[in-house]
Amino acid sequence: MKLWVALAGVGLLAAGNANAMSEADGLALAQKHACLTCHAIDHKIVGPAWKDVAAKYRGDKGAEARLIAKVKNGGAGSWGSIPMPPNSQVSDADIKALVKFTLSLK
């Protein structure tokens, strides 16, 4: 029984870390989809710094879904007058991973 509980605990820890993405992996995915043309982790380029996005939405339970939709469909007004173009060519899985990565930044 103790072994089963220990194995279950390890499984839960692994599952919890499965969604975590290293900075190198996040940047590689961003590079793949040309996100770094307009965004950087720690400073504004055309769009906001991703650390600023993370700070703005920290604690907002609906932020992930809204940001996924904004990345997919494009949008404007949240960070100034320059619109973010739609990224419908990027897979939903990659968009979700990029948004999760962005929101994880401190």
Gaussian input, Z-matrix of N, CA and C with variables (Angstrom, degrees):
# hf/3-21g

backbone

0 1
 N
 C     1     B1
 C     2     B2     1     A1
 N     3     B3     2     A2     1     D1
 C     4     B4     3     A3     2     D2
 C     5     B5     4     A4     3     D3
 N     6     B6     5     A5     4     D4
 C     7     B7     6     A6     5     D5
 C     8     B8     7     A7     6     D6
 N     9     B9     8     A8     7     D7
 C    10    B10     9     A9     8     D8
 C    11    B11    10    A10     9     D9
 N    12    B12    11    A11    10    D10
 C    13    B13    12    A12    11    D11
 C    14    B14    13    A13    12    D12
 N    15    B15    14    A14    13    D13
 C    16    B16    15    A15    14    D14
 C    17    B17    16    A16    15    D15
 N    18    B18    17    A17    16    D16
 C    19    B19    18    A18    17    D17
 C    20    B20    19    A19    18    D18
 N    21    B21    20    A20    19    D19
 C    22    B22    21    A21    20    D20
 C    23    B23    22    A22    21    D21
 N    24    B24    23    A23    22    D22
 C    25    B25    24    A24    23    D23
 C    26    B26    25    A25    24    D24
 N    27    B27    26    A26    25    D25
 C    28    B28    27    A27    26    D26
 C    29    B29    28    A28    27    D27
 N    30    B30    29    A29    28    D28
 C    31    B31    30    A30    29    D29
 C    32    B32    31    A31    30    D30
 N    33    B33    32    A32    31    D31
 C    34    B34    33    A33    32    D32
 C    35    B35    34    A34    33    D33
 N    36    B36    35    A35    34    D34
 C    37    B37    36    A36    35    D35
 C    38    B38    37    A37    36    D36
 N    39    B39    38    A38    37    D37
 C    40    B40    39    A39    38    D38
 C    41    B41    40    A40    39    D39
 N    42    B42    41    A41    40    D40
 C    43    B43    42    A42    41    D41
 C    44    B44    43    A43    42    D42
 N    45    B45    44    A44    43    D43
 C    46    B46    45    A45    44    D44
 C    47    B47    46    A46    45    D45
 N    48    B48    47    A47    46    D46
 C    49    B49    48    A48    47    D47
 C    50    B50    49    A49    48    D48
 N    51    B51    50    A50    49    D49
 C    52    B52    51    A51    50    D50
 C    53    B53    52    A52    51    D51
 N    54    B54    53    A53    52    D52
 C    55    B55    54    A54    53    D53
 C    56    B56    55    A55    54    D54
 N    57    B57    56    A56    55    D55
 C    58    B58    57    A57    56    D56
 C    59    B59    58    A58    57    D57
 N    60    B60    59    A59    58    D58
 C    61    B61    60    A60    59    D59
 C    62    B62    61    A61    60    D60
 N    63    B63    62    A62    61    D61
 C    64    B64    63    A63    62    D62
 C    65    B65    64    A64    63    D63
 N    66    B66    65    A65    64    D64
 C    67    B67    66    A66    65    D65
 C    68    B68    67    A67    66    D66
 N    69    B69    68    A68    67    D67
 C    70    B70    69    A69    68    D68
 C    71    B71    70    A70    69    D69
 N    72    B72    71    A71    70    D70
 C    73    B73    72    A72    71    D71
 C    74    B74    73    A73    72    D72
 N    75    B75    74    A74    73    D73
 C    76    B76    75    A75    74    D74
 C    77    B77    76    A76    75    D75
 N    78    B78    77    A77    76    D76
 C    79    B79    78    A78    77    D77
 C    80    B80    79    A79    78    D78
 N    81    B81    80    A80    79    D79
 C    82    B82    81    A81    80    D80
 C    83    B83    82    A82    81    D81
 N    84    B84    83    A83    82    D82
 C    85    B85    84    A84    83    D83
 C    86    B86    85    A85    84    D84
 N    87    B87    86    A86    85    D85
 C    88    B88    87    A87    86    D86
 C    89    B89    88    A88    87    D87
 N    90    B90    89    A89    88    D88
 C    91    B91    90    A90    89    D89
 C    92    B92    91    A91    90    D90
 N    93    B93    92    A92    91    D91
 C    94    B94    93    A93    92    D92
 C    95    B95    94    A94    93    D93
 N    96    B96    95    A95    94    D94
 C    97    B97    96    A96    95    D95
 C    98    B98    97    A97    96    D96
 N    99    B99    98    A98    97    D97
 C   100   B100    99    A99    98    D98
 C   101   B101   100   A100    99    D99
 N   102   B102   101   A101   100   D100
 C   103   B103   102   A102   101   D101
 C   104   B104   103   A103   102   D102
 N   105   B105   104   A104   103   D103
 C   106   B106   105   A105   104   D104
 C   107   B107   106   A106   105   D105
 N   108   B108   107   A107   106   D106
 C   109   B109   108   A108   107   D107
 C   110   B110   109   A109   108   D108
 N   111   B111   110   A110   109   D109
 C   112   B112   111   A111   110   D110
 C   113   B113   112   A112   111   D111
 N   114   B114   113   A113   112   D112
 C   115   B115   114   A114   113   D113
 C   116   B116   115   A115   114   D114
 N   117   B117   116   A116   115   D115
 C   118   B118   117   A117   116   D116
 C   119   B119   118   A118   117   D117
 N   120   B120   119   A119   118   D118
 C   121   B121   120   A120   119   D119
 C   122   B122   121   A121   120   D120
 N   123   B123   122   A122   121   D121
 C   124   B124   123   A123   122   D122
 C   125   B125   124   A124   123   D123
 N   126   B126   125   A125   124   D124
 C   127   B127   126   A126   125   D125
 C   128   B128   127   A127   126   D126
 N   129   B129   128   A128   127   D127
 C   130   B130   129   A129   128   D128
 C   131   B131   130   A130   129   D129
 N   132   B132   131   A131   130   D130
 C   133   B133   132   A132   131   D131
 C   134   B134   133   A133   132   D132
 N   135   B135   134   A134   133   D133
 C   136   B136   135   A135   134   D134
 C   137   B137   136   A136   135   D135
 N   138   B138   137   A137   136   D136
 C   139   B139   138   A138   137   D137
 C   140   B140   139   A139   138   D138
 N   141   B141   140   A140   139   D139
 C   142   B142   141   A141   140   D140
 C   143   B143   142   A142   141   D141
 N   144   B144   143   A143   142   D142
 C   145   B145   144   A144   143   D143
 C   146   B146   145   A145   144   D144
 N   147   B147   146   A146   145   D145
 C   148   B148   147   A147   146   D146
 C   149   B149   148   A148   147   D147
 N   150   B150   149   A149   148   D148
 C   151   B151   150   A150   149   D149
 C   152   B152   151   A151   150   D150
 N   153   B153   152   A152   151   D151
 C   154   B154   153   A153   152   D152
 C   155   B155   154   A154   153   D153
 N   156   B156   155   A155   154   D154
 C   157   B157   156   A156   155   D155
 C   158   B158   157   A157   156   D156
 N   159   B159   158   A158   157   D157
 C   160   B160   159   A159   158   D158
 C   161   B161   160   A160   159   D159
 N   162   B162   161   A161   160   D160
 C   163   B163   162   A162   161   D161
 C   164   B164   163   A163   162   D162
 N   165   B165   164   A164   163   D163
 C   166   B166   165   A165   164   D164
 C   167   B167   166   A166   165   D165
 N   168   B168   167   A167   166   D166
 C   169   B169   168   A168   167   D167
 C   170   B170   169   A169   168   D168
 N   171   B171   170   A170   169   D169
 C   172   B172   171   A171   170   D170
 C   173   B173   172   A172   171   D171
 N   174   B174   173   A173   172   D172
 C   175   B175   174   A174   173   D173
 C   176   B176   175   A175   174   D174
 N   177   B177   176   A176   175   D175
 C   178   B178   177   A177   176   D176
 C   179   B179   178   A178   177   D177
 N   180   B180   179   A179   178   D178
 C   181   B181   180   A180   179   D179
 C   182   B182   181   A181   180   D180
 N   183   B183   182   A182   181   D181
 C   184   B184   183   A183   182   D182
 C   185   B185   184   A184   183   D183
 N   186   B186   185   A185   184   D184
 C   187   B187   186   A186   185   D185
 C   188   B188   187   A187   186   D186
 N   189   B189   188   A188   187   D187
 C   190   B190   189   A189   188   D188
 C   191   B191   190   A190   189   D189
 N   192   B192   191   A191   190   D190
 C   193   B193   192   A192   191   D191
 C   194   B194   193   A193   192   D192
 N   195   B195   194   A194   193   D193
 C   196   B196   195   A195   194   D194
 C   197   B197   196   A196   195   D195
 N   198   B198   197   A197   196   D196
 C   199   B199   198   A198   197   D197
 C   200   B200   199   A199   198   D198
 N   201   B201   200   A200   199   D199
 C   202   B202   201   A201   200   D200
 C   203   B203   202   A202   201   D201
 N   204   B204   203   A203   202   D202
 C   205   B205   204   A204   203   D203
 C   206   B206   205   A205   204   D204
 N   207   B207   206   A206   205   D205
 C   208   B208   207   A207   206   D206
 C   209   B209   208   A208   207   D207
 N   210   B210   209   A209   208   D208
 C   211   B211   210   A210   209   D209
 C   212   B212   211   A211   210   D210
 N   213   B213   212   A212   211   D211
 C   214   B214   213   A213   212   D212
 C   215   B215   214   A214   213   D213
 N   216   B216   215   A215   214   D214
 C   217   B217   216   A216   215   D215
 C   218   B218   217   A217   216   D216
 N   219   B219   218   A218   217   D217
 C   220   B220   219   A219   218   D218
 C   221   B221   220   A220   219   D219
 N   222   B222   221   A221   220   D220
 C   223   B223   222   A222   221   D221
 C   224   B224   223   A223   222   D222
 N   225   B225   224   A224   223   D223
 C   226   B226   225   A225   224   D224
 C   227   B227   226   A226   225   D225
 N   228   B228   227   A227   226   D226
 C   229   B229   228   A228   227   D227
 C   230   B230   229   A229   228   D228
 N   231   B231   230   A230   229   D229
 C   232   B232   231   A231   230   D230
 C   233   B233   232   A232   231   D231
 N   234   B234   233   A233   232   D232
 C   235   B235   234   A234   233   D233
 C   236   B236   235   A235   234   D234
 N   237   B237   236   A236   235   D235
 C   238   B238   237   A237   236   D236
 C   239   B239   238   A238   237   D237
 N   240   B240   239   A239   238   D238
 C   241   B241   240   A240   239   D239
 C   242   B242   241   A241   240   D240
 N   243   B243   242   A242   241   D241
 C   244   B244   243   A243   242   D242
 C   245   B245   244   A244   243   D243
 N   246   B246   245   A245   244   D244
 C   247   B247   246   A246   245   D245
 C   248   B248   247   A247   246   D246
 N   249   B249   248   A248   247   D247
 C   250   B250   249   A249   248   D248
 C   251   B251   250   A250   249   D249
 N   252   B252   251   A251   250   D250
 C   253   B253   252   A252   251   D251
 C   254   B254   253   A253   252   D252
 N   255   B255   254   A254   253   D253
 C   256   B256   255   A255   254   D254
 C   257   B257   256   A256   255   D255
 N   258   B258   257   A257   256   D256
 C   259   B259   258   A258   257   D257
 C   260   B260   259   A259   258   D258
 N   261   B261   260   A260   259   D259
 C   262   B262   261   A261   260   D260
 C   263   B263   262   A262   261   D261
 N   264   B264   263   A263   262   D262
 C   265   B265   264   A264   263   D263
 C   266   B266   265   A265   264   D264
 N   267   B267   266   A266   265   D265
 C   268   B268   267   A267   266   D266
 C   269   B269   268   A268   267   D267
 N   270   B270   269   A269   268   D268
 C   271   B271   270   A270   269   D269
 C   272   B272   271   A271   270   D270
 N   273   B273   272   A272   271   D271
 C   274   B274   273   A273   272   D272
 C   275   B275   274   A274   273   D273
 N   276   B276   275   A275   274   D274
 C   277   B277   276   A276   275   D275
 C   278   B278   277   A277   276   D276
 N   279   B279   278   A278   277   D277
 C   280   B280   279   A279   278   D278
 C   281   B281   280   A280   279   D279
 N   282   B282   281   A281   280   D280
 C   283   B283   282   A282   281   D281
 C   284   B284   283   A283   282   D282
 N   285   B285   284   A284   283   D283
 C   286   B286   285   A285   284   D284
 C   287   B287   286   A286   285   D285
 N   288   B288   287   A287   286   D286
 C   289   B289   288   A288   287   D287
 C   290   B290   289   A289   288   D288
 N   291   B291   290   A290   289   D289
 C   292   B292   291   A291   290   D290
 C   293   B293   292   A292   291   D291
 N   294   B294   293   A293   292   D292
 C   295   B295   294   A294   293   D293
 C   296   B296   295   A295   294   D294
 N   297   B297   296   A296   295   D295
 C   298   B298   297   A297   296   D296
 C   299   B299   298   A298   297   D297
 N   300   B300   299   A299   298   D298
 C   301   B301   300   A300   299   D299
 C   302   B302   301   A301   300   D300
 N   303   B303   302   A302   301   D301
 C   304   B304   303   A303   302   D302
 C   305   B305   304   A304   303   D303
 N   306   B306   305   A305   304   D304
 C   307   B307   306   A306   305   D305
 C   308   B308   307   A307   306   D306
 N   309   B309   308   A308   307   D307
 C   310   B310   309   A309   308   D308
 C   311   B311   310   A310   309   D309
 N   312   B312   311   A311   310   D310
 C   313   B313   312   A312   311   D311
 C   314   B314   313   A313   312   D312
 N   315   B315   314   A314   313   D313
 C   316   B316   315   A315   314   D314
 C   317   B317   316   A316   315   D315

   B1=1.4545
   B2=1.5220
   B3=1.3465
   B4=1.4662
   B5=1.5179
   B6=1.3293
   B7=1.4543
   B8=1.5235
   B9=1.3334
   B10=1.4597
   B11=1.5239
   B12=1.3157
   B13=1.4649
   B14=1.5217
   B15=1.3290
   B16=1.4608
   B17=1.5248
   B18=1.3215
   B19=1.4638
   B20=1.5246
   B21=1.3180
   B22=1.4629
   B23=1.5226
   B24=1.3234
   B25=1.4629
   B26=1.5159
   B27=1.3279
   B28=1.4640
   B29=1.5238
   B30=1.3148
   B31=1.4646
   B32=1.5163
   B33=1.3286
   B34=1.4649
   B35=1.5202
   B36=1.3148
   B37=1.4615
   B38=1.5189
   B39=1.3054
   B40=1.4666
   B41=1.5192
   B42=1.3232
   B43=1.4671
   B44=1.5145
   B45=1.3167
   B46=1.4599
   B47=1.5091
   B48=1.3325
   B49=1.4536
   B50=1.5198
   B51=1.3248
   B52=1.4577
   B53=1.5155
   B54=1.3235
   B55=1.4568
   B56=1.5228
   B57=1.3242
   B58=1.4572
   B59=1.5168
   B60=1.3248
   B61=1.4468
   B62=1.5179
   B63=1.3078
   B64=1.4600
   B65=1.5231
   B66=1.3122
   B67=1.4652
   B68=1.5294
   B69=1.3348
   B70=1.4688
   B71=1.5346
   B72=1.3371
   B73=1.4623
   B74=1.5246
   B75=1.3339
   B76=1.4598
   B77=1.5148
   B78=1.3174
   B79=1.4652
   B80=1.5223
   B81=1.3311
   B82=1.4688
   B83=1.5263
   B84=1.3261
   B85=1.4610
   B86=1.5286
   B87=1.3285
   B88=1.4642
   B89=1.5225
   B90=1.3215
   B91=1.4684
   B92=1.5294
   B93=1.3179
   B94=1.4653
   B95=1.5267
   B96=1.3211
   B97=1.4677
   B98=1.5308
   B99=1.3297
   B100=1.4710
   B101=1.5302
   B102=1.3226
   B103=1.4694
   B104=1.5311
   B105=1.3444
   B106=1.4606
   B107=1.5236
   B108=1.3202
   B109=1.4542
   B110=1.5252
   B111=1.3132
   B112=1.4731
   B113=1.5274
   B114=1.3206
   B115=1.4628
   B116=1.5193
   B117=1.3203
   B118=1.4644
   B119=1.5184
   B120=1.3111
   B121=1.4596
   B122=1.5184
   B123=1.3169
   B124=1.4691
   B125=1.5178
   B126=1.3254
   B127=1.4675
   B128=1.5294
   B129=1.3140
   B130=1.4633
   B131=1.5269
   B132=1.3074
   B133=1.4642
   B134=1.5282
   B135=1.3047
   B136=1.4657
   B137=1.5264
   B138=1.3216
   B139=1.4571
   B140=1.5208
   B141=1.3049
   B142=1.4669
   B143=1.5303
   B144=1.3247
   B145=1.4642
   B146=1.5217
   B147=1.3066
   B148=1.4623
   B149=1.5184
   B150=1.3206
   B151=1.4673
   B152=1.5242
   B153=1.3349
   B154=1.4619
   B155=1.5322
   B156=1.3186
   B157=1.4736
   B158=1.5287
   B159=1.3302
   B160=1.4701
   B161=1.5208
   B162=1.3326
   B163=1.4665
   B164=1.5235
   B165=1.3259
   B166=1.4670
   B167=1.5300
   B168=1.3191
   B169=1.4618
   B170=1.5253
   B171=1.3331
   B172=1.4714
   B173=1.5307
   B174=1.3011
   B175=1.4628
   B176=1.5166
   B177=1.3174
   B178=1.4634
   B179=1.5259
   B180=1.3125
   B181=1.4650
   B182=1.5320
   B183=1.3029
   B184=1.4631
   B185=1.5220
   B186=1.3265
   B187=1.4667
   B188=1.5214
   B189=1.3300
   B190=1.4612
   B191=1.5243
   B192=1.3130
   B193=1.4687
   B194=1.5271
   B195=1.3346
   B196=1.4692
   B197=1.5222
   B198=1.3298
   B199=1.4644
   B200=1.5280
   B201=1.3124
   B202=1.4688
   B203=1.5228
   B204=1.3256
   B205=1.4703
   B206=1.5279
   B207=1.3277
   B208=1.4663
   B209=1.5328
   B210=1.3212
   B211=1.4691
   B212=1.5269
   B213=1.3127
   B214=1.4678
   B215=1.5300
   B216=1.3365
   B217=1.4683
   B218=1.5174
   B219=1.3259
   B220=1.4601
   B221=1.5205
   B222=1.3116
   B223=1.4551
   B224=1.5141
   B225=1.3097
   B226=1.4687
   B227=1.5122
   B228=1.3322
   B229=1.4444
   B230=1.5057
   B231=1.3115
   B232=1.4594
   B233=1.5207
   B234=1.3343
   B235=1.4718
   B236=1.5226
   B237=1.3084
   B238=1.4590
   B239=1.5089
   B240=1.3034
   B241=1.4638
   B242=1.5287
   B243=1.3247
   B244=1.4607
   B245=1.5277
   B246=1.3347
   B247=1.4654
   B248=1.5221
   B249=1.3234
   B250=1.4570
   B251=1.5185
   B252=1.3304
   B253=1.4695
   B254=1.5286
   B255=1.3284
   B256=1.4573
   B257=1.5256
   B258=1.3103
   B259=1.4593
   B260=1.5167
   B261=1.3181
   B262=1.4630
   B263=1.5264
   B264=1.3420
   B265=1.4625
   B266=1.5335
   B267=1.3253
   B268=1.4584
   B269=1.5248
   B270=1.3200
   B271=1.4719
   B272=1.5306
   B273=1.3190
   B274=1.4608
   B275=1.5274
   B276=1.3297
   B277=1.4721
   B278=1.5260
   B279=1.3276
   B280=1.4640
   B281=1.5209
   B282=1.3309
   B283=1.4704
   B284=1.5218
   B285=1.3244
   B286=1.4618
   B287=1.5269
   B288=1.3253
   B289=1.4635
   B290=1.5230
   B291=1.3245
   B292=1.4633
   B293=1.5284
   B294=1.3225
   B295=1.4665
   B296=1.5185
   B297=1.3113
   B298=1.4723
   B299=1.5262
   B300=1.3257
   B301=1.4597
   B302=1.5286
   B303=1.3038
   B304=1.4693
   B305=1.5187
   B306=1.3165
   B307=1.4620
   B308=1.5234
   B309=1.3279
   B310=1.4576
   B311=1.5291
   B312=1.3109
   B313=1.4662
   B314=1.5291
   B315=1.3170
   B316=1.4780
   B317=1.5107
   A1=111.09
   A2=117.32
   A3=120.13
   A4=111.06
   A5=116.78
   A6=120.62
   A7=110.30
   A8=116.81
   A9=121.29
   A10=110.07
   A11=117.88
   A12=121.79
   A13=110.00
   A14=117.47
   A15=121.06
   A16=110.63
   A17=117.20
   A18=120.55
   A19=111.37
   A20=117.03
   A21=120.20
   A22=110.27
   A23=116.72
   A24=120.52
   A25=112.12
   A26=117.14
   A27=121.17
   A28=109.75
   A29=116.64
   A30=120.49
   A31=112.15
   A32=116.54
   A33=119.83
   A34=111.53
   A35=117.19
   A36=119.86
   A37=110.56
   A38=117.44
   A39=120.57
   A40=110.39
   A41=117.39
   A42=120.49
   A43=110.58
   A44=117.50
   A45=120.41
   A46=112.19
   A47=117.52
   A48=121.46
   A49=112.68
   A50=117.86
   A51=120.73
   A52=111.40
   A53=117.70
   A54=121.12
   A55=112.42
   A56=117.62
   A57=120.78
   A58=108.69
   A59=115.48
   A60=120.92
   A61=107.88
   A62=116.69
   A63=119.81
   A64=109.46
   A65=115.56
   A66=119.59
   A67=110.10
   A68=117.26
   A69=120.38
   A70=111.06
   A71=116.90
   A72=120.32
   A73=111.20
   A74=116.45
   A75=120.38
   A76=111.46
   A77=116.63
   A78=120.22
   A79=111.87
   A80=117.32
   A81=120.30
   A82=110.85
   A83=116.83
   A84=120.62
   A85=110.31
   A86=116.97
   A87=120.95
   A88=111.03
   A89=116.98
   A90=121.46
   A91=110.13
   A92=116.44
   A93=122.16
   A94=111.08
   A95=116.71
   A96=121.05
   A97=113.07
   A98=117.93
   A99=124.23
   A100=113.42
   A101=117.56
   A102=121.06
   A103=111.31
   A104=115.19
   A105=119.87
   A106=112.48
   A107=117.15
   A108=120.72
   A109=109.77
   A110=116.98
   A111=121.81
   A112=113.97
   A113=118.39
   A114=121.84
   A115=111.79
   A116=115.55
   A117=123.41
   A118=106.65
   A119=116.43
   A120=119.28
   A121=111.36
   A122=117.63
   A123=119.50
   A124=116.50
   A125=118.17
   A126=119.55
   A127=110.64
   A128=114.52
   A129=121.65
   A130=109.20
   A131=115.79
   A132=121.37
   A133=104.78
   A134=118.25
   A135=121.93
   A136=107.92
   A137=114.87
   A138=121.58
   A139=109.61
   A140=116.53
   A141=120.60
   A142=112.67
   A143=115.17
   A144=120.74
   A145=107.66
   A146=116.31
   A147=119.18
   A148=112.28
   A149=118.26
   A150=119.65
   A151=110.43
   A152=117.79
   A153=121.08
   A154=110.42
   A155=116.55
   A156=120.75
   A157=109.10
   A158=115.86
   A159=120.05
   A160=110.76
   A161=117.10
   A162=120.59
   A163=111.32
   A164=116.60
   A165=120.63
   A166=111.90
   A167=116.78
   A168=120.60
   A169=114.21
   A170=117.61
   A171=120.65
   A172=109.40
   A173=116.41
   A174=121.59
   A175=114.01
   A176=118.40
   A177=122.65
   A178=108.35
   A179=116.52
   A180=121.64
   A181=113.18
   A182=118.76
   A183=121.52
   A184=114.22
   A185=116.59
   A186=120.34
   A187=112.82
   A188=117.24
   A189=119.39
   A190=110.88
   A191=117.81
   A192=121.37
   A193=111.29
   A194=117.32
   A195=120.12
   A196=111.75
   A197=116.54
   A198=119.55
   A199=111.68
   A200=117.44
   A201=120.00
   A202=109.62
   A203=117.14
   A204=121.22
   A205=111.07
   A206=117.16
   A207=120.18
   A208=110.95
   A209=117.26
   A210=119.43
   A211=109.60
   A212=117.10
   A213=121.50
   A214=112.07
   A215=116.65
   A216=121.18
   A217=114.54
   A218=117.56
   A219=120.84
   A220=110.34
   A221=116.05
   A222=120.02
   A223=110.80
   A224=115.06
   A225=120.72
   A226=109.08
   A227=114.83
   A228=120.11
   A229=115.80
   A230=119.14
   A231=120.73
   A232=112.47
   A233=116.73
   A234=121.45
   A235=111.55
   A236=117.95
   A237=120.69
   A238=110.95
   A239=115.54
   A240=119.83
   A241=114.24
   A242=118.62
   A243=120.24
   A244=108.85
   A245=117.02
   A246=119.46
   A247=112.61
   A248=114.89
   A249=121.04
   A250=106.34
   A251=117.28
   A252=118.47
   A253=110.91
   A254=116.57
   A255=119.41
   A256=110.82
   A257=115.74
   A258=122.53
   A259=109.87
   A260=116.11
   A261=121.26
   A262=112.58
   A263=118.04
   A264=121.16
   A265=111.74
   A266=117.45
   A267=122.20
   A268=108.36
   A269=116.57
   A270=120.13
   A271=110.36
   A272=115.25
   A273=120.66
   A274=110.82
   A275=117.19
   A276=120.92
   A277=111.00
   A278=117.33
   A279=119.90
   A280=111.70
   A281=117.15
   A282=119.86
   A283=109.96
   A284=116.52
   A285=119.69
   A286=110.47
   A287=117.91
   A288=121.30
   A289=110.92
   A290=117.71
   A291=121.10
   A292=111.48
   A293=117.02
   A294=120.24
   A295=110.15
   A296=118.37
   A297=121.29
   A298=110.44
   A299=116.46
   A300=120.81
   A301=110.15
   A302=117.23
   A303=121.84
   A304=110.50
   A305=117.57
   A306=120.49
   A307=113.13
   A308=117.43
   A309=120.52
   A310=112.93
   A311=117.16
   A312=121.03
   A313=110.76
   A314=115.35
   A315=121.28
   A316=109.60
   D1=-44.48
   D2=179.81
   D3=-62.29
   D4=-38.00
   D5=178.74
   D6=-63.14
   D7=-43.42
   D8=179.84
   D9=-61.41
   D10=-44.39
   D11=179.55
   D12=-63.32
   D13=-42.40
   D14=179.13
   D15=-63.46
   D16=-43.93
   D17=179.17
   D18=-65.25
   D19=-39.12
   D20=177.65
   D21=-63.03
   D22=-41.01
   D23=178.58
   D24=-63.12
   D25=-41.82
   D26=177.35
   D27=-63.41
   D28=-41.53
   D29=178.34
   D30=-61.12
   D31=-41.82
   D32=178.29
   D33=-65.60
   D34=-40.29
   D35=177.51
   D36=-63.58
   D37=-42.30
   D38=179.57
   D39=-64.93
   D40=-41.17
   D41=179.28
   D42=-65.14
   D43=-38.77
   D44=179.02
   D45=-65.73
   D46=-34.10
   D47=179.79
   D48=-84.83
   D49=-11.96
   D50=-178.72
   D51=-63.49
   D52=-29.40
   D53=-179.52
   D54=-84.88
   D55=-14.21
   D56=179.95
   D57=-73.93
   D58=138.11
   D59=-179.78
   D60=-123.42
   D61=132.89
   D62=177.98
   D63=-67.68
   D64=160.06
   D65=178.02
   D66=-61.08
   D67=-40.30
   D68=179.50
   D69=-62.19
   D70=-42.71
   D71=179.09
   D72=-67.59
   D73=-40.11
   D74=177.72
   D75=-62.52
   D76=-43.92
   D77=178.76
   D78=-67.23
   D79=-36.56
   D80=177.31
   D81=-63.41
   D82=-42.33
   D83=178.10
   D84=-66.56
   D85=-40.83
   D86=177.26
   D87=-63.32
   D88=-39.96
   D89=178.17
   D90=-63.79
   D91=-42.91
   D92=-179.66
   D93=-55.79
   D94=-37.41
   D95=-175.66
   D96=-104.72
   D97=13.91
   D98=175.44
   D99=63.71
   D100=23.68
   D101=178.12
   D102=-64.65
   D103=-30.15
   D104=-174.56
   D105=-75.40
   D106=-3.36
   D107=172.65
   D108=-66.91
   D109=-35.84
   D110=-176.14
   D111=-114.91
   D112=-17.17
   D113=-175.51
   D114=-126.78
   D115=152.01
   D116=170.25
   D117=-135.75
   D118=164.57
   D119=-179.85
   D120=-67.84
   D121=-43.18
   D122=-168.87
   D123=-121.01
   D124=7.50
   D125=175.57
   D126=-153.12
   D127=151.94
   D128=179.84
   D129=-71.87
   D130=137.45
   D131=169.93
   D132=-113.04
   D133=-95.84
   D134=170.63
   D135=-95.08
   D136=-46.21
   D137=176.29
   D138=-97.07
   D139=175.72
   D140=-176.29
   D141=-69.56
   D142=157.22
   D143=171.41
   D144=-64.73
   D145=141.36
   D146=-178.69
   D147=-66.21
   D148=-29.21
   D149=175.19
   D150=-65.69
   D151=-33.38
   D152=176.61
   D153=-68.85
   D154=-38.52
   D155=176.72
   D156=-62.30
   D157=-46.79
   D158=-179.89
   D159=-59.82
   D160=-42.82
   D161=-179.54
   D162=-65.54
   D163=-41.66
   D164=-178.46
   D165=-62.86
   D166=-37.87
   D167=-173.55
   D168=-102.76
   D169=2.83
   D170=179.69
   D171=-56.86
   D172=128.36
   D173=179.08
   D174=86.50
   D175=-6.01
   D176=179.45
   D177=-89.27
   D178=104.95
   D179=-174.51
   D180=-63.97
   D181=-26.12
   D182=-179.67
   D183=-92.53
   D184=-1.03
   D185=-174.54
   D186=-62.58
   D187=-42.92
   D188=-176.06
   D189=-57.49
   D190=-49.08
   D191=-178.91
   D192=-63.85
   D193=-41.65
   D194=179.24
   D195=-65.42
   D196=-40.82
   D197=-179.81
   D198=-70.38
   D199=-36.83
   D200=175.11
   D201=-58.72
   D202=-46.12
   D203=178.90
   D204=-63.48
   D205=-39.87
   D206=-179.03
   D207=-67.47
   D208=-41.14
   D209=178.30
   D210=-64.74
   D211=-43.31
   D212=-178.17
   D213=-67.22
   D214=-46.12
   D215=-171.63
   D216=-100.67
   D217=-10.85
   D218=-175.78
   D219=84.91
   D220=172.17
   D221=179.22
   D222=174.23
   D223=174.19
   D224=179.92
   D225=-156.68
   D226=159.97
   D227=172.35
   D228=105.22
   D229=-25.66
   D230=-177.89
   D231=-74.85
   D232=-29.35
   D233=-174.75
   D234=-129.74
   D235=17.89
   D236=-179.53
   D237=129.28
   D238=-169.19
   D239=-172.35
   D240=-89.27
   D241=-12.12
   D242=-179.46
   D243=-80.91
   D244=120.36
   D245=-177.15
   D246=-75.26
   D247=151.70
   D248=170.87
   D249=-91.89
   D250=123.46
   D251=-179.24
   D252=-70.62
   D253=157.81
   D254=176.77
   D255=-66.08
   D256=149.67
   D257=179.16
   D258=-122.97
   D259=50.09
   D260=-175.25
   D261=-67.44
   D262=-15.45
   D263=178.76
   D264=-79.31
   D265=-14.14
   D266=-179.67
   D267=-86.31
   D268=135.31
   D269=-178.22
   D270=-62.86
   D271=151.49
   D272=177.48
   D273=-58.66
   D274=-38.34
   D275=179.89
   D276=-63.92
   D277=-41.60
   D278=178.93
   D279=-69.04
   D280=-39.22
   D281=177.23
   D282=-62.07
   D283=-45.86
   D284=179.79
   D285=-61.42
   D286=-42.45
   D287=179.44
   D288=-63.64
   D289=-41.59
   D290=179.61
   D291=-66.37
   D292=-41.07
   D293=178.15
   D294=-65.91
   D295=-44.91
   D296=177.80
   D297=-60.14
   D298=-42.83
   D299=177.62
   D300=-60.44
   D301=-48.74
   D302=-179.79
   D303=-58.66
   D304=-47.69
   D305=-178.03
   D306=-68.73
   D307=-18.16
   D308=179.95
   D309=-82.04
   D310=-12.40
   D311=-174.90
   D312=-70.28
   D313=143.83
   D314=178.67
   D315=-111.63

